[in-house]
Amino acid sequence: MPFPIHRMRRLRSSEPLRRLVRETRLSPAQFILPLFVCPGEGVRREISAMPGHAQLSIDNVVRECEEAKALEIGGVILFGLPESKDETASGAYADDGIVQRALRAIRRQAPGLLLLTDVCNCEYTSHGHCGKVVDGEVDNDQTLEWLAKAAVSHARAGADIVAPSDMMDGRVAAIRKALDANGFSNTPILSYAAKFASVFYGPFREAAESTPQFGDRRSYQMDPANGREAIREIELDLEEGADMIMVKPAMPYLDLVYQARQRFDVPLGAYQVSGEFSMIMAAARNGWIDCERAMMESLTSIRRAGADFMLTYFAKPAARLLG
Ligand code: PBG
């Protein structure tokens, strides 16, 4: 006979009460802000599908990092747009590559922020695939060498965490081995362990100019239908030495964020990807949805599902709202 003894509405009757019993809280420290670094100086090329985001030259990236730090955002993750792309993704692992130079500049001019790098080749290859193409296919094992070199060059330039996002098999082990051999045994690996071949990366590919020129990524990124396989991917990455794991995208895959939280006692991130951001922004611009509330509700749901931290294009406005 629960009712009328129990009335769930009692604890919802005022904001102070609701605040007291709130189970899930957000803090800027849980946010990682993605940034797109491009060559040049004073460059800020707006990304049309991602309002508030732009391709930024290093000087502007440094400014952005200062702002992120002032907002107490946890960190930034860097994506690079190289001067030129080639068959061997040489810009991905060059010591003077765009991300490597940005890292050095941020270290020097805006210290104190956690610096993450996306370790992948798709922004650096002329064909836009995440690895070395041999006979029309992305060759897994040869790609590992590029990834390992890129991770080491990032660590050397000052990355605090390297985050492989390519979905090659064995990349975590290859990167761990290379980091250790080069004196970076303390550099953590955040693995994009369960990354799906998602339509929601669309706006990012405009931002990072990384659309594959032929075919798609379904031979390396995961089939959106597969949950058990995601758990297996995470298990394997942890066995290979991943320090932290990530599920990507976030909102369409909250079941996996939740399962990963239940099964693995390691730090868990989720990437609220470009399409998730753009959909909210587009609806808000049409007057169909309240932007701030959609932003906070989406981030809260990802956190409630079990993510410790979120990579999100809302990092700055959300941090501002919380501050
Ligand atoms: C690189 C990479 C992608 C994203 C992060 N790292 C694109 C892709 O896999 O095609 C997507 C991020 C986003 O959509 O915000 N491989």
Residues whose N, C-alpha, C, O or C-beta is under 5 A from the ligand:
A	BS01	PBG	D118 C120 C122 S165 F200 Y201 F204 V273 S274 G275
